[in-house]
Amino acid sequence: MSDVQKKKVVEKRYRRERAHQRLRQRVAGTAERPRLAVYKSERFVYAQVIDDERGHTLVSAASIEPEIKGKLASVGANKVAAKAVGEAVAERAMAKGITRVVFDRGGYRYHGKVKELAEAARAKGLEF
């Protein structure tokens, strides 16, 4: 990787982290309405439902989990994986009695994988 490419990657990560900091000033999870946080790595997609008042993760799902990974035709952080994670986190949240959440896109644009995860969670019954 050249120096220009490294600089671009660092700048992109910095931009996302700054956007996430701005977003977190407005978005906080409560016991009544926890926060659905999304994180993407190069290989996997993660989602957590978090009660920020207590500082506890109530429900989580990730494309690295064997039960989700087994449903996917290809391994990786793609739209299909994001959709599977969205469905899984919504099902687990509904099982715990959580129906309403606040969506935290993690500084990512609401597009592609983040959008697929959100739409799949909405389709399974989560309200946000």
C-alpha positions in Angstrom: 0.0 0.0 0.0 1.4 3.4 -1.0 1.7 6.4 1.3 -1.2 8.1 -0.6 -3.4 5.0 -0.1 -2.5 4.8 3.6 -3.3 8.5 4.1 -6.7 8.0 2.4 -7.6 5.1 4.7 -6.6 7.0 7.8 -8.6 10.1 6.7 -11.7 8.0 5.9 -11.5 6.3 9.4 -11.0 9.7 11.0 -14.0 11.2 9.2 -16.2 8.2 10.3 -15.1 8.5 13.9 -15.8 12.2 14.0 -19.2 11.7 12.5 -19.9 9.0 15.1 -18.9 11.4 17.9 -21.3 14.0 16.6 -24.1 11.4 16.2 -23.5 10.2 19.8 -24.1 13.7 21.2 -27.7 13.4 20.0 -28.4 9.6 20.2 -28.5 7.8 23.5 -30.1 4.5 24.5 -32.4 4.3 27.5 -34.1 1.3 29.2 -37.4 2.1 27.3 -35.7 2.8 24.0 -32.2 1.3 23.7 -29.7 2.1 21.0 -29.1 -0.2 18.0 -25.5 0.3 17.2 -23.9 -0.8 13.9 -20.2 -1.6 13.2 -18.6 -2.8 10.0 -15.2 -4.3 9.7 -13.7 -5.4 6.5 -14.8 -9.0 7.1 -17.8 -8.8 9.3 -20.9 -6.8 10.3 -21.9 -6.3 13.9 -25.0 -5.0 15.6 -25.8 -4.4 19.3 -28.8 -3.2 21.3 -27.4 -1.1 24.1 -28.9 0.5 27.3 -26.5 3.5 27.7 -27.9 4.4 31.1 -26.7 1.2 32.6 -23.9 0.6 30.2 -25.1 -2.9 29.2 -25.4 -4.6 25.9 -28.9 -6.2 25.9 -28.7 -8.1 22.6 -26.1 -8.5 19.9 -25.6 -10.3 16.6 -22.7 -10.5 14.1 -21.9 -12.1 10.8 -19.0 -14.0 12.5 -21.5 -16.1 14.6 -21.7 -19.7 13.3 -25.5 -19.7 13.1 -25.6 -16.6 10.9 -22.4 -17.5 9.0 -24.0 -20.9 8.1 -26.9 -19.2 6.4 -24.7 -17.2 4.1 -23.5 -18.4 0.7 -20.3 -16.3 0.8 -18.3 -15.1 3.8 -17.7 -11.4 4.2 -19.2 -8.1 5.2 -21.7 -7.8 2.3 -25.3 -6.8 2.0 -26.6 -10.3 2.5 -24.6 -10.6 5.7 -25.9 -7.3 6.9 -29.5 -8.3 6.2 -29.0 -11.6 8.2 -27.5 -9.7 11.1 -30.4 -7.2 11.1 -32.9 -10.0 11.1 -31.1 -11.8 13.9 -30.7 -8.8 16.2 -34.4 -7.9 15.7 -35.5 -11.4 16.5 -33.4 -11.5 19.6 -34.6 -8.0 20.7 -38.2 -9.0 20.2 -37.7 -12.1 22.3 -36.4 -9.9 25.2 -39.4 -7.6 24.8 -37.6 -4.8 23.1 -39.7 -3.3 20.3 -38.5 0.3 20.0 -34.9 1.4 19.5 -32.8 4.4 18.5 -30.7 3.7 15.4 -27.0 4.5 15.7 -25.4 4.1 12.2 -21.9 4.4 13.7 -20.8 7.4 11.6 -21.4 5.4 8.4 -23.6 6.7 5.6 -27.1 5.3 5.6 -26.4 3.3 2.4 -25.6 -0.2 1.4 -24.9 -2.5 4.3 -26.1 -0.2 7.0 -29.4 0.4 5.1 -29.9 -3.4 4.5 -29.3 -4.1 8.2 -31.8 -1.3 9.3 -34.5 -2.4 6.8 -34.2 -6.1 7.8 -34.6 -5.1 11.5 -37.6 -3.0 10.7 -39.1 -5.8 8.6 -38.8 -8.2 11.6 -40.7 -5.7 13.8 -38.2 -3.3 15.4 -39.5 0.3 15.4 -37.1 3.2 14.7 
